[in-house]
Amino acid sequence: MFFQKFLKISVKLILFATAFTPLIVSQNIISPFIFGKIVFFRSLIELALILFLIYLFFNLKNLKTYKIINLIKNPLIISLFLFLISFIFSVIFAENSYRAFWGDIERGEGLFGMFHFFAFLIITAVIFEKKDWLNYFKISLAVGFIIIFYAFLQYFGIKNFPFLLVSEERPLSFIGNPAFLATHMFFLMIFAVIVFFENLKSKTFKLLYWSYFSLLIIVLSATTIFITATRGAILGLGTGVFILLLYFFLKKPMINADEKLIYANGENSYKSVKIRANQRFISVILLSLIVIFSAAFWSTKDAEIWQKIPGLNRLAKTAVFDINDPSTQFRLITWKLSWEAFKEKPFLGWGPENYIVAYEKYYDPEYATYGESWLDRAHNKIIDVAVMQGIFGLVAYLGIFGAAIYLLFKKQAGYMEPIIATLLISYFVQNLVLFDTIISYFVFFAVLGYLISKPLINIDEKSIYADEKFVSISQNPYQSVFIKFLSLIIVIAIVIVLGYSLYFYNLVPYIQARLFKASSKIADVNTAVYFLKKSMYPYNFAQYNIRGNGIDTVYMNQFFYQTGYIGNLKFKPIADLLIKGIDEIVEKEPYDVRVLIREVEMLNSIAKIVDEKEATPLFKKSEKLMREAAKRAPNRQEVYYHLAFNLAGQKRYEEAIKAAIYAVSLNPNVPRAHFYLALMYALVNKFDDAIKEIEIAEKLDSDFKNLIIGDYNTMLLIYNSAGRPEKIAEIVIKDVNNILESGIGRVFERKYYEETLRYFAVKKDAENFVKVANYLLQFNDLKDDMEVLIDLAQKGLWDIMYSL
């Protein structure tokens, strides 16, 4: 009995530890806010499952039947089971079944991840007693308080505080994203509501303290939603409050301590009528205020006052039909695209983690008007499920919420149940413009586990075992021995699989992610290659992110670009290793066009620094990859940009121009498309056409926000070749002004600053001349000269300057 009790307590302690998941941040790996949490949670669940199975084996004969029967009959369990079945079938028939099963390290989903959430739910539903759930929620509230505290530190711009992470304009705490932080607040409020009502009737200060603390968490959580300025969460919270008030207005009041409705005759009739009237009166007043405020806000949302209120400032900028609200427009385009994808595979969908495949095929060129991005989610949970799991998965998913609300109102509801229900609705509403992560998933399943186990707790809170209700194995001792032996074999097999998973699918990917991060900071090429190899093998689900991040680091990182990482034969061993790694991904998972583009970027970069004999097969290989990419994403402009670069590298300039023209034709309002067409014209010395295209691009976007640093230098090269020094000076001085005002600039090649300096000297523009010269002071070999030139310019001694 001691061993069994020890196992049970150990399982509970491990499950309690999962409540600390939101605090886990691993800064020395890629996806620091997500992957560390994934590994932490999965490792705990797998360890808990090992001990739980051993625990069940030693108590096989005494297992109560009523819990098993009630679990099977529970509508929420049925909905979850149907959702899991749908998930499994969607994985089997997915475009990319490997990714559908394993997921990746940025989302932590896939069937593998989903198994962990279901295991968490089943173990807690079976083994947790009422006090365990309360303890779990209390731990979660304590963790939530820490998260909220750090969110407020970030909001108020406090920087010198232990463990405080760097935040952008909006707080993200330990969650890593303001929107996901806001989502977590809904579940903290649910936990707080449960703790509040369960401890409210207590007469001891310790338990009453938790009720007061719960109220504090509710207030702080709601406030945090506003300081994150997450529009979907604010709308979700508002919707939940509105529905709750409407419920209290329509529902008869709850007036006694047991939260049961009493409509007494005689001496209590006056009391019940008065309470009912007060409840309805307060509800209608608050509902009216909400309606009036909403109408006033929406009709005056352009007023300056709303910009001073956290949360409402971003909500006021929401414009469904305004092209100047790119966030909203992105979602609208995505949902339209998703509908087309859903119609192609309406029953089982494209498969979990396969949204990107559907997105590629039905990509809308209008996206590029707001910036070229890649979406692996529809930013709408309902649409995500519909596209990836089809109608069957969607019905099952909606059934989970329906069953949860049914359980909350199955018996006469008090105050706690409708509040929990409306908070779940709030979470559902905000997910109409977002998606789930490891953080929202495990707390959502915690709530579901609580709702499933609550009726079982009411039956028997002491134990899941009893002498009078047990599973009868058999009266035949030989059959009993056989069943016990078979159970032992099954348990051992599962434990071995879980142990293997703990090492190879948790520890190994985590170590690889750390090694990759370390390799990116090593200056010595041979050492970097050694660590990079260690981070890339053996191949597992994490390699998609690790290897892709490796190429992004080498190709896209501005520091490496400026320091000659690209185009330097010294670093070719690193490039060769990364290309080999991407080749393996393309071979195993040739579905994601981003992978093809990454490899092409590397191949084209290397082809530029090797001789023609070596370059030819590299160009041919990258052309083949881009042709394949064009089949998978026929409307994606970026594919044709790379194809044009590739053809130009092969000196097939006319074909390159045709590819660039086709990219423009997909959407003529995309500045980047015109710029790359200009580059193709410049390569064949058609500078008039090139300048015309750049002018169109500049008219569409005067700041060229969507260009990378290499593109800016290329644009200056075109102007230089076309003999347009005034355009070079115009672009460079704008950048210098940005550096002087904000400390942030694009930083062009040095020769263009020198060219601009000469231009302003000819124009005798002292103000701009001095600005550029001050910028060039940072170069030691120019410092003395610049100081002299600055002095001459300020004194207007241009003739002396010209004579130097």
N, C-alpha and C positions, 0 to 999 in steps of 0.2 A: 504493500500500500504506500509505503514511503516513496518508493521509486516512481510509482504512478503519480503521486501528489507532486513530486519534484518535477516530473515531465510537464504536468499541467501548469504549474506555476511558471516554469521556464518558457512555455509557449506564450503565456499571457505577458510576461515581461518583454519578450521579443516583439509581440504585437504592440505593446505600449511604446516601444522604441520607435515604431514607424511614425508616431506622432511628431517626431523630431525631423522628419524628412524635409519640411520646408526650409529648415535652417542650413541644410547642407549646400555649400558652395565650394567647388574645387577649382581654384583659380589657375592651377598648373596643368589644366587639360583643355581641349577644345570643348565648346558648349559648356562652360563652367557652371552655369546656373541650372543646367538640366541633367547632364550625364552623371554627375556625382550623386544627384538625388535618385536617378534611375538605379544605379548600382547599389546604393545604400538600401533602397526599398526592396528591390528584388532579392538581394542577399538575405535580408531579414525574413522575407516571406518564405524563401526556399529553406532556410534554417528552421523556421517555425513549422513548416510543412513536414520536414523530416521528423521532428520531435512529435508532432501531432499524430502522424501515422504510427509511430512506435507506441504512442500513448493509446491509440485506438486498438492496436493489436493486442495489447495486454488487458484490455477491457472488453474484448469482443463479445464475451458471453453475457456481460451485464449491460450492454448498450440498450438504452430505452427505445422502445418502438415509437412512442408518441412524438418524440422530436423529429424522427425521420419522417413519419407520416405527415406531421404538420408542415415540415419543410417542403415535402413533395406537393402538398395541397396548396401551399401558399401562392397566391396569384403573382406576387412579385418574383418569387423563385421561378415560376413558370415563364414569365416574361423574360427574365434574365437568361434562362436556359434557351429559349427560342432565339434570343439575340445572339447567344454564343454559337448555336447551331448555324444561324445565318452567317455569322462571322467565319466559321470553319468552311462552309461551302463557298463563300466568296473568296477565301484564300485558295482553295483547290482550283477554282476556275479563274483566278486572277491572271492578268497579263504578266505580272512579275510575281510569281508565287513565293520566291525566296524572300523578297522584300516584304510581301504581305504577311509572311509568317514571322519574320524577325524584327521588322520595323527598323528604325535607325536610332542614333544616339541624340537626335535633336527633338524627337517627339516621344520616344519610349513607348510606342504602341505596337502594332502588329499583333498577331495571335499570341506570340510568346509573351508580350507584355500584358495582354488581356488575361491570359491564364493566371498571372500573378494577382491581378485585381480580383478575379473570381475566387482564387484560393484565399485571399485575405478576407473576402466576404464570408465564405463558407466556414472558415475556421472561427472567425469571431462570432458568427451566428450560432455555432454549435457550442463553443467553449466559454463564451463570455456570459457572465451573470450581470444582473442589474448594476451592482457596485463596480464591476469591471468597466462597463460602458461609461458610467459616470466618471470613473478615474481616467479613462481614455480621453473623454471630452475635456476634463479639467486640465490634463497635460496639454491638450491641443490649444486650450484657451491661454495657458501660460506661454506656450510657444507663439501663439498669435499675438499676444501682448508685445513680445520682443519684436516680432515682425512689424507691428504697427508703430512701435517706438522708433525703430530705425527708418521707417517710411517718413515719419514726421521730421526726423533729423535731416533727411535728404530734402524734404520739402522746404524747410527753412534755411537750407544752404549751409548747415553745420558740417564741417569737414574733419576737424580734429577730435575724433572720438573712436575708441577701440572697436575694431572689426567693421567700421563703417566703410561701405563700398561706394565707389564712384557712381554717381547718378547723373543722368542727363537733366532735361528740364522737368521731367515728371518723376516722382519717386517710384522706385522699384524694389526697395528693401532687399531681402535675400531671395526674392522670387525671380528677379531678372527682367521683368516686363511689367509695366504699369497695369496693363489690361488683365494679365494673369493674377497680379496682386489684388486687383479689385474683385476678380472672380472668387478668390480665396476668402474674401470678407463675407460672402454670403454663407459659406459653410461655418465660419466662425460664429456668425449670428445664430445659425441653427444649433450648433453645439451649446452656445450660451443660453438659448431659450430652453433647451432640455435641462441643463444644469440648474437654471433659475427655478423652473417649476418643480423639479424633483427635490430641491433643497428648501423651497420656500416655506414649507410647513414645519420645518425643523425648528426646535427650540434651542439648539446649541449654537453658540457663536461661530464655531468652525464651519458649519454647514451654511449658516446664514451669510457668512462672509463670502462664500462662493456665489450665493445669489446676488449679492451686491456687486461682486466682481463681474459677474455675467452681464449685469445691466451696463456696467462701464464698458465692457467689450462690445456690446451691441452699439452703443453710442459712438465709440471710437471706430468701429468697423464701418458704420455708415459714413462717418466723416472721412475716413480713408478712401472710400469709393469716390468721394468728391475731390479730394486733393490729388488723386491719380488722374483726374479729368478724363476718365474712361466713359465715353458717351453711352455705349451699350449697357454698361453696368448701371449708370444713372437711370437710364430708361427702364432697365429691369427692376431696379429698386422702386422707382415710382409706380410701375405697373403692379408690383407686389403690394405696396401700401394701398393703392386704389382698390384692388381686389379684396384685400383684408377688410377695409372699411365697408365696402359694399356687402361683404359677407355678414359683418356684424349688424349692418342696417337691416338685412333681410332675415337674419336668424333670430330666433327667440333667445332671450338672455340667459346667461348661466349665473345663478345667484348664490349657490351654496358652496361649501368648502370642497365638496367632492366634484365640483364642476359638472353637476347634473342639472338639467332643466327642471325647474319647479314652477308649475302654474297652479298654485294652491287656491282653494276656495276658502271662504270664511275669513279667519283672522289674518291669513297670509296673502290674500288676494290683492290688497292695496300695495303691499311691498313688491310683489312680482310685477304688477303693472307699472309701478314707479321705476323700477330698475330697467324694465323693457323700454320705457319711454326715454329714460336718460341715455341708455345705450344707443338707441336709434337717433336721438337728438344730437349726441356728440358725433356719431358717424356721419349724419347728413351735413352737419356743420363743416367737418373736416373734408368731406367729399366736395362740398361746394367750394371751399377754399382752394382745394387742389385744382378743380376745373377752372376757377377764376384765374389762379396764378398761371396755369398752363397756357390759357388763352392770352393773358397779358404778356407772358414771356415770349410766346411765338410771334405775336403781332409786333413786339418791340425788340426782337432779338438782335437788331443791329445797334441798339442803344449802347452807349459806352459803359453804363453801369454794370451790365452783365459781364463785361470783360474783367471786372474786379472781383468776381465771385468764383472761387475754385470750382471746377467742374462745369458750371454753367457757361464759362467763357468758351470752352470748346464746343459745348452743345449748341451754343448760339451760332456757331460758324457752320453747323451742319446744313447743307443745301443739296437736296436730292437732285434738283434739276440744274445745279450750278457747276459748270466745268471747273470752277476754281476751288472746288472741294475734292481733291484727288482721292482722299481716303474713301469717301462715299462712292465716287464714280468707279473706283477700282472694284468695289464690292458689287455694284450694279452690273458691271460688265461681266464679272466673274459668275454671278448667279445666272445670267443669260447664257453664258457659255456652258455652265453646269447642266442647265436644262437640256441642251442639245446632247451632251454626253449621256445624261440619264436616259434619254429616249433611245439611244443606241443599245444600251444594256440595262433594261428596266427591272429585271428580275433579281439577279445576283450581283449586279454592278460590276465595276472594273476591278474590284479587289481592294482590301485595306492597304493603305500606303501607296495606292496606285492612282491617286487623284492626279498626280503630275502627268501621267500617261494620257489621261483624258484631256487635261488642260493643254498639253502640247498639240493634240490633234485638232481641237476646236478653238485654239488660240485666236483671239480677236485683235487684229492690228491696231485697233483703237487704244489698246493698253499703252502702246509706246508714246502716246500723246502725254501721258502722265508719268512716264519713266519706265524703263525696261526692267521688269522684275520677273521672277519665277515664283509661282504659287504651288505649294503642295497641299494646300487646304483652301476651301471655298470661303473661309471666314464666315461660315454659317454651319453650325453643327448638323442641322436637319439636312441641308444640301449635301454636306460631306457624307453622311450616312447613306443618303439616297444614291449618290454617284458611286460610292465605293462598295455598298452592300445591296443596292437595289431596293425594290419595294418591300421585300420580305424583311430585310434588315431595318428599314424605316418603320414599318408597322411594329416590329418587336421593340425598337428603341422607344417609340411613343408609348407602347404598352408598359414600359418600365415606369414612366411618369404616371400613367393612368393607374397602375397597380399601387404605386406608392401613395398616391392621394386617396385611393380606395381604402387602403389599410389605415390611413390616418383618420378617415371618417367612417370606418366600418362599424364602430360602436359610437355611442353618443360622444361627440367631440367636446372637449373643454376649450380652454384658451390656447393651450400649447399646440394642439394639433393643427388648427387653422393657420397659426403663425408659421409653423414649419412648412405647411403646404404652400403658403404664399411665398416663402423664401425659396422653395424649390421652383416655383413658377418664375420668380425673379431670375434665378440662375438659368432657367430654360430660355427666358426672353433675352437675356444678355448674350446667350450663346447663339442667338440668331445672327449676330454680327461677329462671332468669334469661334473658337474651337477649344477642345480640351487638351490638357497637358497632364504630365505625371502628377502635378499638384492637385488639380481639380478632380482627376480620376480617383485617386485613393481616398480623398475625403468624401466624394460622392458615394463611393462604395461603402464607406464607413456608415454614412447615413442610411443607406439601403440595408446594410447588415443590422443596424439597430432596429429598423422597422420590421425586419424579418424576425428577429429574435425577441422583440417585445412581447408578442402574445405567448411565446414559449416561456419567457421569464415569469409571466403572470401565472402560468400553470405550476411551475416549480422553480424557485429561485436558488434552491440549495445545491442541486446536482443534476447532471444529465443522466444519472444512473439510479435505478431503484430495483429492489428484489422482485417486486410483483410485476414489473413490465420489462421484459428483456427479449432479446432475439434468441429464439430457440434454434440452436444449431442442428441438433438431431438427438434422438434418443439412442441411436446406434453409435456406440463408442468408436467403431471403425470409421464411420462417416465423419464423426466429430474430429477425429485425428486427421483425416484426409483434408477436411475443410480448413482446419487450423494450419496444417502444413502448407496448403495452397495459399492461404492468406499470408503466411510468413514469406513464401517465395515472392509474392506480389509486392509486399512491403519492402523486402530487400531490394528488389529490382527498381522500385520507384526511388528508394533512398539512394541507390547507386547513381541513377539518372540525375537526381537533384544535386548530389555531391559533384558529379561531373559538370553540371550546369554552373554550380557555384564557382568552380575554378575557371572553366573554359569560356563561359558566357557572361561572367561578371568580372572576375579578377583579371583575366588576360586582356580583355578589351580596355579595361581601366588603365592597366599598366601601359598598354600600347598608346593610349591617348596621352599619357604623361610623357612617354618617351618621344612622341612626335613633337609635343610642345617644347621639350628640351632640345631636340635636334634643330629646331628653327632658331635657336639662340646661339648655336655653336658656330664660331667663325671658321675653324679648320674644316676643310671640305671632307677629308677622309673620316674624321671623327663624326661629322654630321651625317655622312652616308652610313656609317656603322649604326648610329642610333636610329636613323630613318628606316633602315632594314628591320631592326628590332621592332619598330612600331608598325611595320607593314605585314609582318608574318607572325603566326599563321593567319590565313584569310578568315574573316568572320564578318558579322553584320556591321561592325563598327568601321570596317575598312572603307566603305562608301563615303563616310564623312571624313575619316582621317586622310585618305589619299586625295579626295577632292579639296580638302582644306590645304593640303600640301601644295597643290598647283595654284590655288588662290593666293597663297602666301608668296610664292615665287613670281607669279605672273602679274597679279593685281596689286601687290603691296607697293605703295608709292616709294617707300624707303629703298627697297631693293631695285626699283626702276631707276632711281636717281643714282644709286651707287654702282650701277653697272651690273647688277645681278643677271638681268636679262641681256643676252648678247655677249656674255663673257665665257669663253671656253673653259676658264678655270672652274666654273660651277657646272660644267656639262655632266659630270658623274651624277650629280643630284638630279638634274633634269632627266637623264637616261633612266634613273631608278624610278622616278615619278611616272614617266611615260610607260614604263613596264608595268607599274602598278595600275595605272588607268586602263591599259590594254586588258588586264585581267578582269577588271570590272566590266568593260565593254563586252568581253567574251562571255562572262557569267550573267550580266544584266544589261543587255543592249536596249534598254527602254527609256532611259533618261537622257534627253538631248543635252542637258547641262554637262553630262560626262563627256559626250562627244565633243562639245565645244571646248571643254577644258583641254582635252588631248590635242585638238587642232591648234589651240593657242600655243601650247608647248612645242608642237612639231614645227609650226611656222616660225617661232622664235629661234629654234635651233637651225632651221634651214637657212636662216639669214647669216649665220656665223660660220657655216661650213662651206667647203667648195661645192661647185655645181654638181659634181658627180654624186656627192653624198646628199645634196639637197633634193635632187630630183625624186628619189623614192619617198622622201619625207613629204614633199608636196603632193605626190600621187596618193599617198596614204591619207593625208588630211583631206584631200578632195573627195575621196571615197567616203570618209566619215561624214563630211558635210552633205554629200548627196543623200546619204542615209538619214541624216538629220532633217533634210528638207522633206523627206517622205513622212517622217513622224510629226514634224511641225511645219506644215506647208505654208502657214501664214505668218510665221515668226520672222520678222525683219532681220534679227540678229544673225540668223542662220545664213542669210544671203550676204550680210556684211563679211562674214568669215569666208564664205565661198568666193566673194569678189577678191579679197586679200590673197587667197590661195591662188586663184587664176592669174592675178597680177604677178605673184611670185614666180609663176611659170612662164611669165611674159606673154600670156594669152589675154592681152589688154582689152580687146573688143568684147570677149566673153565676160571679162571682169566688169566692164561698163554695163553690159546688159544685165548682169546679176544685180548690180547696184541700182540700175533704173527700175528693175522689178521690185526691189525692196522699197523704193520711193512710191511705186504705184500701189503698193498694199495700203499705204496711208500717207498721202502727200503732206500731212500736217506734223510729221515727225522730224524735228530738226536734225537728229543724228543721221537719219537716212540721207538727207541732202548733203550733210558734211562728208559722208563716205563716198557719195557719188562725186563730190568735188575732188576728193583725193584720187579717184580713178581717172578723172579728166586730167588732173595735174600730172599723173604718171606718163601721159602721152602728150604732155606740153599743150594741152587745151586750156590755157590759163583763164581765158575769158569765160569759158563755160564753168570752170572751177570756181572763179570768183562769184559768178552769178548764183551758183548753188550755195556757197557760204553765206551770201547776202540773204538768200531765202531762209537758211537755217537761223541766221541772226535775227531776222524779222520775227520768226516763230518763237525764238528764245534768245533774248539779248545777252543772257549770262552763260549760255551753253552749259547748263547745269548737268546735263546727262553725259558729257564727255569725260574721259579719263585723262590723266596728265599727259600721256603719250599723244592723245588726240590734239591737245592744245598746241604742243610743240610742232606737230605735223601741220596744223593750220597756219602757224607762224612761218613754217618753211614754205608753204604755198604762197603766202603773201610776199615772202622774201624773193622767191623765184619769179613772181609776177611783177616785181619792182614796185611794191606798195608799202613803203616804209611807214607811211602815216597810219596804216591799219595795224602794223606791228606796234607802233607807239601807242595807239589807242587801247589796244588789248593789254599791253604791259603796264601802262600807267593805271589802268583800272585795277589791275591786280596789286600794284604797289599801294594804291590807296586803301584797298581792303586790308592789306597787311598792316598799314599804319593805324587803321581804325579798329580792327579787331584782332590783329595778330595772326590772322588766318589768310593764307593765299595759296595759289596753285603752284608757284615756284617753277618758272620756265627754265630752259637752258640758258646759261649765263650769256651766251653770245647775243641773245635777243635783248637783254637789258643793255648791253653795250651798244647795240644797234639803235635802241631807243634813245640812249644818251646822246648819240651823234645827231639823231633827228632833232631833238629839242635844242641842241647847240646851234644847229643851222637855223632853226626857227627863233632862236634867242628867247626861248621860253624858260626863264630862270626858275620859276616856281617848280615846274615839273622836272626840270633838269636836276635841281637840288634833291628832289625826292628820290629819283632814280640813283643818283650818285650816293646818297646816304645808304640806299639798299646795298650798293656795291662795296661799301666800306667793310663788309663782313669778310671779303676776300683779302687775305694778307698781301698778296702780290699787287693789289690795286689800291690798298689803303692810302699810301702816301700820295699817289696821283689823284685820288678822289678828293682828298682834303684840299689840295691845291685848286682843283677844278671847281669845287664848291665855293671856295673863296672868290675866284674870278667871276663865277656866275652871279654871286650875290652882289658884287661890285659892278657888274655889267661890262666887264673887260673882255668882251667876246673876241676882239681882234687879237689880243694876246693869246687867248685860248686857241684860236685857229692856227696861230703860228707855232704852237708847241708840237 
